[in-house]
Amino acid sequence: MDILLNNGKVAKKIEPISKQHLTKIKTNTQLQQEEARIRHRIDELPLQDGKMNTISVVLSYYLFGLSVRDISIMTKIPEENVSNIIMLPAFDEMVKKVTTSILENDQNNVRDFVQKNTIKAANKIMEIMETAAPKYALAAAQDILDRGGHRPVDVVEHINKMDGELRIVHITKDEKVLNAIKDVDYEEIKWFIYV
């Protein structure tokens, strides 16, 4: 659509640009903070000189499971040099940091997944409790009670003998088992010893 201006010129109307087509530009302060953060992370790395790129490439291939010979072929670095790089303490430290970082990230992903599905799982347990066969409904009800803090108490009794030996006995809440354990005095059993 054309627009006629007061001076008689015709101008084309420009449609507004949607925000999704715009690129957000960082301020100088944001850029400085990001650069400081990156420099700080680089300073924490075991090596900061020009060897870092070579070690990083060897580390990548090593973590992918390539042998020293295969890494040597891929990087065109002699096998002896690749072996020397792998034997560096800094290399070992980087392997540990990278694998720890990967494992922590995986654990966070699992935690996030579980957290997102907690309500769905609780609803499923409630559905099973209300609609399933009695055997499964009972198991679901017990699970809900356990998770709600109403789990049956496990009894652990500590018995200390006179000779200083400590014996830990796990006792369930079965009355037969509780009644089977009795304290006795030496006088009551001394005739067994001399018989």
C-alpha distance (Angstrom), angle and dihedral (degrees) to the residues before:
residue distance angle dihedral
M1 . . .
D2 3.78 . .
I3 3.80 124.4 .
L4 3.82 123.0 -150.0
L5 3.81 110.7 -138.6
N6 3.85 124.7 -148.7
N7 3.81 91.5 -106.1
G8 3.81 90.0 57.6
K9 3.78 97.6 -105.1
V10 3.77 120.8 131.2
A11 3.81 117.5 -130.1
K12 3.76 127.9 -172.6
K13 3.76 115.3 -122.3
I14 3.81 112.1 -119.3
E15 3.78 117.0 -140.7
P16 3.80 114.7 -129.8
I17 3.79 114.8 -100.1
S18 3.79 115.5 -119.7
K19 3.80 116.9 -121.5
Q20 3.79 92.4 -118.8
H21 3.81 90.0 68.7
L22 3.80 93.4 52.6
T23 3.78 124.4 93.4
K24 3.78 116.4 -139.5
I25 3.80 111.6 -130.2
K26 3.78 118.0 -148.8
T27 3.79 121.2 -127.5
N28 3.80 121.7 -117.4
T29 3.80 89.7 -104.2
Q30 3.81 92.1 52.4
L31 3.81 91.1 48.1
Q32 3.82 91.6 49.0
Q33 3.81 91.4 49.2
E34 3.80 91.2 49.1
E35 3.81 92.0 48.5
A36 3.82 90.9 48.7
R37 3.80 90.4 49.7
I38 3.83 91.6 49.7
R39 3.81 92.8 46.6
H40 3.80 89.8 49.2
R41 3.82 91.1 52.6
I42 3.82 91.2 47.2
D43 3.82 90.8 49.9
E44 3.83 89.0 56.6
L45 3.81 91.6 58.3
P46 3.82 115.2 102.0
L47 3.84 94.3 -119.9
Q48 3.79 126.8 31.6
D49 3.79 102.7 174.9
G50 3.81 132.4 91.8
K51 3.82 91.8 -77.1
M52 3.78 90.0 72.4
N53 3.81 95.0 85.6
T54 3.81 92.1 53.5
I55 3.80 92.3 46.8
S56 3.80 90.7 47.2
V57 3.79 91.9 53.6
V58 3.81 92.2 47.2
L59 3.81 89.3 46.3
S60 3.80 91.6 52.1
Y61 3.79 93.6 50.7
Y62 3.82 90.8 42.7
L63 3.82 91.5 53.1
F64 3.81 89.4 49.5
G65 3.82 87.4 58.3
L66 3.79 101.1 -107.7
S67 3.80 117.3 154.5
V68 3.81 122.8 -118.2
R69 3.81 88.9 -103.7
D70 3.81 92.5 50.8
I71 3.81 91.5 47.9
S72 3.80 89.0 49.5
I73 3.81 91.1 52.6
M74 3.81 93.6 46.0
T75 3.82 95.9 47.0
K76 3.83 97.7 32.4
I77 3.81 87.7 -128.7
P78 3.82 115.8 136.9
E79 3.83 113.4 -100.3
E80 3.81 91.0 -119.3
N81 3.81 90.9 56.7
V82 3.81 91.7 47.5
S83 3.82 89.0 50.9
N84 3.80 90.2 49.3
I85 3.80 91.1 50.8
I86 3.81 91.3 50.0
M87 3.82 89.9 50.4
L88 3.84 93.2 54.3
P89 3.81 114.5 112.4
A90 3.81 88.2 -135.0
F91 3.81 89.7 56.4
D92 3.79 91.6 51.4
E93 3.80 90.0 48.4
M94 3.80 91.1 51.0
V95 3.83 91.9 49.2
K96 3.80 89.5 52.7
K97 3.82 93.2 46.9
V98 3.81 94.0 47.1
T99 3.80 94.4 47.1
T100 3.82 91.3 45.0
S101 3.79 89.9 50.2
I102 3.81 91.8 49.5
L103 3.81 92.4 47.8
E104 3.82 92.3 48.0
N105 3.79 90.2 49.5
D106 3.82 90.8 50.2
Q107 3.80 90.8 48.6
N108 3.79 90.4 50.5
N109 3.82 89.8 50.1
V110 3.80 90.7 51.9
R111 3.82 92.0 46.5
D112 3.80 90.5 49.5
F113 3.81 91.4 48.8
V114 3.80 92.2 49.3
Q115 3.80 91.8 45.5
K116 3.81 91.8 51.4
N117 3.81 92.1 50.5
T118 3.81 99.2 42.4
I119 3.80 95.7 99.7
K120 3.80 91.6 45.4
A121 3.81 90.6 51.7
A122 3.81 92.4 47.6
N123 3.80 90.4 50.2
K124 3.81 90.1 50.3
I125 3.81 91.4 52.1
M126 3.81 89.5 49.5
E127 3.82 90.2 49.6
I128 3.81 91.1 50.8
M129 3.79 90.8 47.9
E130 3.79 91.9 52.0
T131 3.81 101.9 39.0
A132 3.81 111.3 21.6
A133 3.78 130.4 91.9
P134 3.83 113.5 -73.2
K135 3.82 93.2 -102.6
Y136 3.82 92.3 56.7
A137 3.80 94.1 37.4
L138 3.81 89.8 55.7
A139 3.82 91.8 49.8
A140 3.82 90.5 49.6
A141 3.81 91.6 48.1
Q142 3.82 91.0 50.0
D143 3.81 89.9 49.3
I144 3.80 90.9 52.4
L145 3.80 91.5 48.5
D146 3.82 92.0 47.3
R147 3.79 92.5 50.6
G148 3.79 90.6 45.3
G149 3.80 90.7 59.8
H150 3.80 97.4 -100.8
R151 3.78 97.5 112.0
P152 3.82 116.7 143.5
V153 3.79 111.6 -98.4
D154 3.79 117.9 -107.3
V155 3.80 109.3 -139.3
V156 3.79 118.6 -142.6
E157 3.79 116.6 -176.6
H158 3.80 122.8 -161.9
I159 3.81 114.4 -149.1
N160 3.78 118.1 -168.7
K161 3.81 117.0 -162.1
M162 3.78 122.6 -151.6
D163 3.80 92.9 -108.1
G164 3.82 90.8 62.9
E165 3.79 97.6 -104.4
L166 3.80 114.5 142.4
R167 3.78 117.0 -145.1
I168 3.80 122.3 -175.4
V169 3.78 115.6 -156.1
H170 3.80 122.4 -169.0
I171 3.79 109.5 -142.3
T172 3.78 124.2 -173.6
K173 3.78 122.0 -149.9
D174 3.80 91.4 -96.0
E175 3.82 108.5 130.5
K176 3.81 92.1 -148.5
V177 3.77 91.1 59.4
L178 3.81 92.7 43.8
N179 3.80 91.4 51.9
A180 3.82 92.8 45.8
I181 3.82 92.3 66.5
K182 3.80 111.5 75.4
D183 3.76 132.6 170.6
V184 3.80 113.3 -123.3
D185 3.78 132.3 -171.5
Y186 3.76 124.7 -131.4
E187 3.80 89.8 -112.7
E188 3.81 90.9 60.9
I189 3.80 95.4 54.3
K190 3.82 104.2 29.7
W191 3.83 93.0 98.8
F192 3.88 88.3 60.6
I193 3.78 90.1 59.0
Y194 3.79 95.9 53.3
V195 3.80 97.7 41.7
